[in-house]
Amino acid sequence: MSAESVAAGPESAGGGGGGRVLVFRNVRPWGRGAAVDLVVVDGLVSDLPVPVGAEVVEGEGRMVLPALVDAHIHPDKTTWGGPWVSRAPAQGIAALAEQDAELFRAQQLPVAERAFGLMAHAVSRGTRALRAHADVAPAYGLAGVEGVAEARERLRHALDVQITAFPQHGVMRAPGTAELLARAAREGLVDQVGGIDPTGFDGSGGEQLDLLFDLAGRHGTGLDLHLHERGGVGLATLRDVVARTRALGLRGRVTVSHAFCLAGLGAAELDVVAGELSEAGIALTTVAPGDRLVLPIAALAARGVRVGLGSDGVRDSWSPFGNADMMHRTHLLGWLTDARLDAELTACYETAAHGGAAVLGLPRADLTPGSPADLVLLRGECLPQVVVDLPPRDLVVHGGRVVARDGRLV
């Protein structure tokens, strides 16, 4: 990519009241229409004319798309950057959680280095923000939270990161975990407290939810609950979460991850539950784990439920797969949902871009004037083709600054 000047974020002599100006010349926002000049002033997309003396990046007809949001990822667990790990058979959350602990003890690189490598890779593939779930348990203490926080600090110029204290081993079934969650929330180390299957796995039902909602209410954190429970058990837990969110005034601060109990519901029942979630302001995330477990995103969105897309685990003890590339995840979402129409493929991308931003409470990066200049430049014909073909991300921009080029962090 040629450029008259490619250093990110200089002070420009022209336009925008003396603010920092960057112009992407000859680009096609959303891949639509003729090429234009996209002006960025102080990190926001602008409708100002191109100012004299502005820094210019030549786009050469590339598409410009909004950067993506990974609404659910576990960077503390990853083996990214280390040697190959051969995984042993395991059935169920308890066995997999024990393998997590074994792998943690065997890792050659500390959490901070592995998390940084994975998160930097995510940036280079066009991710603007992510919600990182870090395991909290007696087996780790707060090492996962602290390591991810260190990686976040190193990437603060390139990536917005929220940290969730996640009790993978259970809250009540793993003595000492409740105290660690309380400490993380009390000391302001995390943005959310997490939970996991209160009935099916933790065996504590309302006791776990009592603790989590109390922590969120007292310390001003959000709450993000992993809910793998299916059928009536899962729906009962989900409705308990709705009732508590309403009663405690936590609208907009509660997320339910996975929510497998919603997959496969009949249209009428789904509509009722979706209405309850929307009224309570509860967000959902999916990682598109399979055609029978992916959330019915279109139906939920139609009722006003915020739904984000995430990577989940990346090359951890649970699975050798994963790459923290959210454009690839949109491709998987389209594949699993049998997306064929252009509108369906576009909706997959918008779930990762706008749905994830809504879940994390971030402003919508939609390329309109005043929106954050969190952008991806790439070669492609149109957005549906990009979702299918996954072209390289040539340039990634965060807050109006070039942060990655040709697949590498700047």
C-alpha positions, 0 to 999 in steps of 0.5 A, spaced: 500 500 500 503 506 497 502 512 502 504 519 501 505 519 509 503 512 513 506 514 520 499 514 524 496 520 528 500 526 526 498 533 528 495 536 521 496 543 519 489 543 515 482 542 517 478 540 523 480 546 527 487 543 528 486 536 530 489 530 528 487 528 520 488 522 516 485 521 509 484 514 506 484 516 499 480 512 493 477 507 498 470 504 497 466 504 504 462 497 505 465 496 498 459 500 495 459 505 489 465 509 486 471 510 490 471 516 495 476 519 500 474 518 507 477 523 512 478 522 519 479 527 524 481 526 532 479 519 531 472 519 528 470 519 521 468 526 518 464 529 513 469 535 512 472 536 505 480 533 505 484 539 508 490 542 505 496 538 508 493 532 511 496 526 511 494 521 506 494 513 505 492 511 498 487 506 498 488 504 491 480 502 491 480 497 497 474 496 501 473 499 508 469 496 513 468 497 520 473 493 525 470 487 528 468 485 536 470 479 539 465 479 544 467 472 548 474 469 548 479 466 553 486 469 552 489 466 558 488 459 556 491 459 550 497 456 548 498 461 542 506 462 541 508 456 544 509 449 542 504 444 540 500 441 545 497 434 544 490 433 548 488 427 552 481 425 552 476 428 556 468 428 557 464 434 561 466 441 564 469 438 570 474 434 566 476 439 561 477 444 567 482 439 570 486 439 564 486 447 564 489 447 570 494 441 568 496 445 562 497 452 566 502 449 570 506 446 564 506 452 560 512 455 558 510 462 557 506 466 562 499 468 561 501 475 559 506 473 553 501 468 551 495 473 551 499 479 548 501 474 542 493 472 541 490 479 542 495 482 538 494 477 532 486 479 533 488 486 532 492 484 525 486 481 523 481 487 524 479 486 531 477 493 535 475 490 541 474 484 545 471 481 552 476 477 555 474 471 560 480 470 565 479 463 569 479 465 577 480 459 581 484 456 587 488 453 582 490 460 579 489 465 584 488 471 580 494 470 575 489 469 569 486 476 570 493 480 572 496 477 565 490 479 561 490 486 564 498 486 563 497 484 555 491 489 555 496 495 557 501 493 552 495 494 547 491 500 549 493 504 543 490 498 538 485 494 542 479 496 547 479 490 552 474 488 557 476 483 563 471 478 566 473 474 572 470 467 570 470 461 575 471 455 570 471 450 576 465 453 579 463 458 584 461 454 590 464 447 588 471 450 588 472 453 595 476 459 595 473 461 588 467 466 591 473 470 595 477 471 589 471 473 585 469 478 590 477 480 591 477 482 583 471 486 583 472 489 590 479 491 587 477 494 580 481 488 577 475 486 572 469 489 568 465 483 569 464 478 574 462 471 571 458 465 572 457 458 570 451 453 569 449 455 576 444 448 577 447 443 572 455 444 573 455 448 580 450 445 583 448 451 587 443 454 583 440 461 586 446 461 591 451 462 585 447 467 582 446 471 589 453 472 590 454 474 583 448 479 583 451 482 589 458 483 587 455 486 581 451 491 584 455 493 590 462 494 586 459 496 579 461 491 575 457 487 569 455 480 570 457 475 564 454 468 565 456 462 561 450 458 560 451 451 557 444 448 561 439 446 556 432 445 556 427 447 561 433 447 566 437 452 562 430 456 561 429 456 568 436 459 570 435 464 564 428 467 567 431 467 574 437 472 571 431 476 568 428 477 574 434 478 578 436 483 573 430 487 573 429 487 581 436 490 582 436 495 576 442 492 572 439 493 566 444 493 560 449 490 565 448 483 564 450 478 559 448 471 558 454 467 554 452 461 549 445 460 552 444 454 549 437 453 551 434 458 546 437 454 540 431 450 537 425 453 541 419 454 537 418 461 534 412 462 539 416 460 545 422 464 543 418 470 541 416 470 549 423 469 552 426 474 547 421 479 549 423 478 556 430 479 555 429 485 551 425 488 556 431 487 561 436 489 557 440 482 557 445 481 552 447 474 549 453 472 545 454 466 541 461 463 538 457 459 533 459 452 536 454 448 531 448 448 527 444 446 533 447 450 538 448 457 535 443 462 537 437 464 533 440 471 532 435 474 527 429 473 531 433 475 537 435 482 534 428 483 531 425 483 538 431 488 540 436 483 544 443 485 543 447 479 540 455 478 539 459 473 536 466 471 539 472 466 538 471 462 545 477 458 546 483 459 542 488 453 542 487 451 549 486 444 553 479 444 550 481 444 543 486 445 538 482 449 533 481 457 533 485 463 531 482 469 534 480 472 527 473 474 527 472 475 520 473 467 520 468 467 525 463 470 521 465 465 515 463 460 520 457 463 522 454 463 515 456 456 514 453 454 520 446 457 519 446 456 511 447 463 509 446 464 502 443 470 500 447 477 500 443 480 506 444 473 510 452 474 509 452 481 511 448 480 517 453 475 519 458 481 519 454 486 522 453 481 528 460 481 529 461 488 528 455 492 531 452 486 535 459 485 539 459 493 540 452 493 543 454 488 547 460 491 550 457 498 550 461 501 545 459 506 540 457 503 533 463 504 528 459 504 522 463 509 517 458 514 518 460 521 520 462 522 528 463 514 528 469 511 531 475 510 526 476 503 527 477 500 520 479 495 516 482 496 509 482 490 504 481 488 497 474 485 495 468 486 491 463 486 496 461 484 503 458 478 502 464 476 497 469 478 503 465 474 508 466 468 504 473 469 501 476 472 507 481 476 504 488 479 507 487 485 512 491 490 509 491 495 514 487 496 520 486 502 524 484 504 531 481 510 533 484 514 527 491 511 528 494 505 523 495 499 528 496 493 523 499 493 516 499 486 512 498 482 518 502 485 523 502 489 529 505 496 527 
